[in-house]
Amino acid sequence: MQITLAALLAALHMDAGIATADGHPLALVTVDGEWALAGPRHAQPGRIEPLIPNSLPRQIETVPAPPATAEVDTAPRCAWMSEFVL
């Protein structure tokens, strides 16, 4: 999954990379000029070994979750869409 995620990020012209931790691949992406883990982190990875690019930092954080949005009632933007709303 991590390799596929890195490939999808690269296909979207994002700076993506691959590292390993405890023998498992990790997808990386740059966010605001800093490398971050792109996928969810279920366990604290051990030492991170860079693969692509080979100049990755040893300490890499995860991409922060987006801020929670306030709950707002949604409504169709076009009148014809109202017939499809449940």
Secondary structure per residue as TSV (DSSP state, phi and psi in degrees):
chain	resnum	aa	ss	phi	psi
A	1	M	-	360.0	-41.8
A	2	Q	H	-64.9	-39.2
A	3	I	H	-66.2	-41.6
A	4	T	H	-63.3	-42.3
A	5	L	H	-61.2	-44.0
A	6	A	H	-63.3	-40.0
A	7	A	H	-65.7	-39.9
A	8	L	H	-65.6	-41.1
A	9	L	H	-62.7	-43.4
A	10	A	H	-65.2	-36.8
A	11	A	H	-65.7	-26.1
A	12	L	T	-87.5	13.3
A	13	H	T	62.0	33.7
A	14	M	-	-98.9	150.3
A	15	D	-	-71.4	108.0
A	16	A	E	-120.3	156.9
A	17	G	E	-150.5	176.4
A	18	I	E	-132.9	138.4
A	19	A	E	-137.0	170.2
A	20	T	E	-125.9	150.0
A	21	A	E	-141.4	122.2
A	22	D	T	55.2	34.5
A	23	G	T	82.9	2.1
A	24	H	E	-107.9	138.5
A	25	P	E	-73.0	149.1
A	26	L	E	-131.4	132.0
A	27	A	E	-83.4	138.0
A	28	L	E	-125.3	153.0
A	29	V	E	-146.6	151.5
A	30	T	E	-90.7	133.5
A	31	V	E	-129.5	117.8
A	32	D	T	54.1	39.8
A	33	G	T	80.2	1.8
A	34	E	E	-116.4	141.8
A	35	W	E	-75.7	140.0
A	36	A	E	-142.9	153.8
A	37	L	E	-69.4	129.2
A	38	A	-	-83.3	-33.4
A	39	G	S	-96.7	172.8
A	40	P	-	-66.6	147.1
A	41	R	-	-112.1	107.2
A	42	H	S	-83.0	-26.5
A	43	A	S	-137.4	155.0
A	44	Q	-	-68.2	113.4
A	45	P	-	-69.0	150.1
A	46	G	-	-75.6	-146.6
A	47	R	S	-62.4	130.6
A	48	I	E	-92.2	125.4
A	49	E	E	-106.9	118.1
A	50	P	E	-70.9	141.4
A	51	L	E	-115.4	-58.2
A	52	I	E	-135.1	117.4
A	53	P	S	-73.3	165.5
A	54	N	T	-83.5	4.1
A	55	S	T	-106.5	26.8
A	56	L	-	-71.5	148.4
A	57	P	-	-71.7	159.0
A	58	R	S	-76.3	-27.7
A	59	Q	-	-105.4	115.1
A	60	I	-	-130.9	128.8
A	61	E	E	-93.7	171.3
A	62	T	E	-85.6	159.4
A	63	V	-	-66.7	129.1
A	64	P	-	-67.7	146.9
A	65	A	-	-69.3	146.7
A	66	P	-	-64.5	150.7
A	67	P	-	-63.7	146.3
A	68	A	-	-66.2	135.8
A	69	T	-	-93.6	150.7
A	70	A	-	-67.6	143.3
A	71	E	-	-73.0	121.2
A	72	V	-	-128.2	139.0
A	73	D	-	-63.4	137.8
A	74	T	-	-101.6	151.9
A	75	A	-	-145.8	150.5
A	76	P	-	-61.3	141.8
A	77	R	S	-83.7	-21.8
A	78	C	S	-119.9	142.5
A	79	A	G	-59.4	-37.2
A	80	W	G	-68.6	-18.6
A	81	M	G	-74.8	-20.4
A	82	S	G	-61.5	-26.5
A	83	E	G	-73.5	-15.1
A	84	F	G	-97.3	-7.4
A	85	V	-	-79.8	135.1
A	86	L	-	-79.9	360.0
